[in-house]
Amino acid sequence: MNRIYVFLLLVVSMYSCNSLYYQTDFLKEVNPHEYQSYYIEGQCDDDVNAIVEQRIQNAIDVNARKLGYAPDNNGDLLVKYLIKNTSERFVEECVKEYGRFDGGEICRLRVVTYKEGALIMDFIDVATNEIVWHGAAYGPSFNDWKDADTKINDMVSALFERYYTMKK
């Protein structure tokens, strides 16, 4: 019985450690196969490392080409992205600390600040100037990632997979 609990705990911990969260939306009448060419425009927060921006552009380029799209400055699909790092805060209502004196439990408020990164992508039909697909990936600050190349490629690939299959 204990082995079952250990196994379940292991499975739950593996899935809860996924630090990236995805959100997408799209127009139902859009068919990703109707586009043949693309171009990229991007914007990046000042505190995001310039190499991160280059990695994201490269990953977008690789994934667009995998779909059969050709790069073209006058393409029929604009892939527009925004890279953000934002500071987030939350308040822990009761932090129990043990002091050096007898009775030692003290309860107090504590503010925790952390950085969160976001990649927001819009696919825009150039002929109609309409957003046909919107996707975002949220997680830790891009500047804090250890194996950044792999993680950024995986994140952009996951967004493109959601675009290509039009799945939320």
C-alpha positions as CSV (number, residue, x, y, z in Angstrom):
1,M,0.0,0.0,0.0
2,N,2.9,2.4,0.8
3,R,4.4,1.7,-2.6
4,I,1.2,2.9,-4.3
5,Y,1.3,6.2,-2.3
6,V,4.9,6.7,-3.2
7,F,4.2,6.0,-6.8
8,L,1.3,8.4,-6.9
9,L,3.3,11.1,-5.1
10,L,6.0,10.7,-7.7
11,V,3.6,11.0,-10.6
12,V,1.9,14.1,-9.1
13,S,5.2,15.8,-8.4
14,M,6.4,15.2,-12.0
15,Y,3.3,16.9,-13.4
16,S,3.2,19.7,-10.9
17,C,6.8,20.6,-11.7
18,N,5.9,21.7,-15.2
19,S,6.8,25.4,-14.9
20,L,5.3,26.5,-18.2
21,Y,1.6,27.2,-18.7
22,Y,0.0,27.8,-22.1
23,Q,-3.1,29.7,-23.2
24,T,-4.4,29.9,-26.8
25,D,-7.4,31.2,-28.7
26,F,-8.2,31.2,-32.4
27,L,-10.8,31.9,-35.1
28,K,-12.5,28.6,-35.9
29,E,-12.7,29.3,-39.7
30,V,-9.0,29.6,-40.0
31,N,-7.0,26.9,-41.7
32,P,-3.2,26.9,-41.1
33,H,-2.7,25.3,-44.5
34,E,-3.9,28.3,-46.4
35,Y,-0.8,30.3,-45.6
36,Q,2.5,29.9,-47.5
37,S,4.8,32.6,-46.3
38,Y,5.5,34.5,-43.1
39,Y,7.5,37.2,-41.5
40,I,8.3,38.0,-37.9
41,E,8.0,41.1,-35.8
42,G,8.9,41.2,-32.2
43,Q,9.1,43.3,-29.1
44,C,11.1,42.6,-26.0
45,D,11.1,44.1,-22.4
46,D,14.2,46.0,-21.6
47,D,15.2,43.6,-18.9
48,V,15.1,40.5,-21.1
49,N,18.5,39.3,-22.3
50,A,19.0,40.1,-26.0
51,I,20.2,36.5,-26.6
52,V,16.8,35.2,-25.3
53,E,15.1,37.3,-28.0
54,Q,17.4,35.9,-30.7
55,R,16.6,32.3,-29.4
56,I,12.9,32.9,-29.7
57,Q,13.2,34.4,-33.2
58,N,15.2,31.4,-34.3
59,A,12.7,29.0,-32.7
60,I,9.8,30.7,-34.5
61,D,11.7,30.6,-37.8
62,V,12.4,26.9,-37.4
63,N,8.8,26.0,-36.5
64,A,7.3,28.1,-39.3
65,R,9.5,26.4,-41.8
66,K,8.5,23.0,-40.4
67,L,4.9,23.9,-41.3
68,G,6.1,24.6,-44.9
69,Y,5.9,28.3,-44.6
70,A,8.6,30.3,-46.5
71,P,10.2,33.4,-45.0
72,D,9.2,36.5,-46.9
73,N,9.2,40.2,-46.0
74,N,5.8,40.5,-47.7
75,G,4.5,37.2,-46.3
76,D,0.8,36.4,-46.0
77,L,1.1,35.6,-42.3
78,L,2.7,37.9,-39.7
79,V,4.0,36.2,-36.6
80,K,4.1,38.9,-34.0
81,Y,5.5,38.3,-30.5
82,L,6.1,40.0,-27.2
83,I,8.6,38.9,-24.6
84,K,7.9,40.1,-21.1
85,N,9.4,39.8,-17.7
86,T,7.1,41.0,-14.9
87,S,7.6,41.2,-11.2
88,E,4.8,39.5,-9.3
89,R,4.0,39.6,-5.6
90,F,1.9,37.7,-3.2
91,V,1.4,37.9,0.6
92,E,1.8,34.9,2.8
93,E,-0.7,35.6,5.6
94,C,1.0,33.6,8.3
95,V,4.6,32.6,8.4
96,K,5.4,30.5,11.4
97,E,8.9,31.1,12.7
98,Y,10.5,29.6,15.7
99,G,12.4,32.1,17.8
100,R,15.2,31.5,20.3
101,F,12.9,32.0,23.2
102,D,10.5,29.7,25.0
103,G,7.0,29.5,23.5
104,G,8.7,30.5,20.2
105,E,6.0,30.5,17.6
106,I,5.4,33.8,15.9
107,C,2.9,34.5,13.1
108,R,3.4,37.4,10.8
109,L,2.8,38.6,7.2
110,R,5.4,38.3,4.6
111,V,5.5,39.6,1.0
112,V,7.2,37.3,-1.5
113,T,8.4,38.9,-4.8
114,Y,9.3,36.9,-7.9
115,K,9.8,37.4,-11.6
116,E,7.6,35.7,-14.3
117,G,8.3,35.5,-18.0
118,A,5.8,35.5,-20.8
119,L,6.0,34.9,-24.5
120,I,2.9,36.2,-26.3
121,M,2.4,35.3,-29.9
122,D,-0.2,36.5,-32.4
123,F,-0.6,35.2,-35.9
124,I,-2.0,37.8,-38.2
125,D,-3.5,37.3,-41.6
126,V,-1.9,40.1,-43.6
127,A,-4.6,40.3,-46.2
128,T,-7.4,40.9,-43.7
129,N,-5.2,42.4,-40.9
130,E,-7.0,40.1,-38.4
131,I,-5.5,38.1,-35.6
132,V,-6.3,34.5,-36.5
133,W,-4.5,32.8,-33.6
134,H,-3.3,34.0,-30.2
135,G,-1.0,32.1,-27.9
136,A,0.9,32.7,-24.7
137,A,3.4,30.7,-22.6
138,Y,4.0,31.8,-19.0
139,G,6.6,30.6,-16.5
140,P,9.8,31.7,-14.7
141,S,11.8,34.7,-15.9
142,F,13.6,33.8,-19.1
143,N,16.8,35.2,-17.6
144,D,16.8,32.6,-14.9
145,W,16.6,29.5,-17.2
146,K,19.4,27.0,-17.1
147,D,19.2,25.1,-20.4
148,A,17.6,28.1,-22.2
149,D,18.1,26.8,-25.8
150,T,16.2,23.6,-25.2
151,K,13.5,25.1,-23.1
152,I,12.8,28.0,-25.5
153,N,12.7,25.6,-28.4
154,D,10.3,23.3,-26.6
155,M,8.1,26.3,-25.6
156,V,7.8,27.7,-29.1
157,S,7.3,24.2,-30.5
158,A,4.4,23.7,-28.1
159,L,2.8,27.0,-29.2
160,F,3.2,26.1,-32.9
161,E,1.7,22.7,-32.2
162,R,-1.3,24.3,-30.7
163,Y,-1.6,26.7,-33.7
164,Y,-1.2,23.9,-36.2
165,T,-3.8,21.7,-34.6
166,M,-5.9,24.7,-33.5
167,K,-6.2,23.3,-30.0
168,K,-6.6,25.3,-26.8
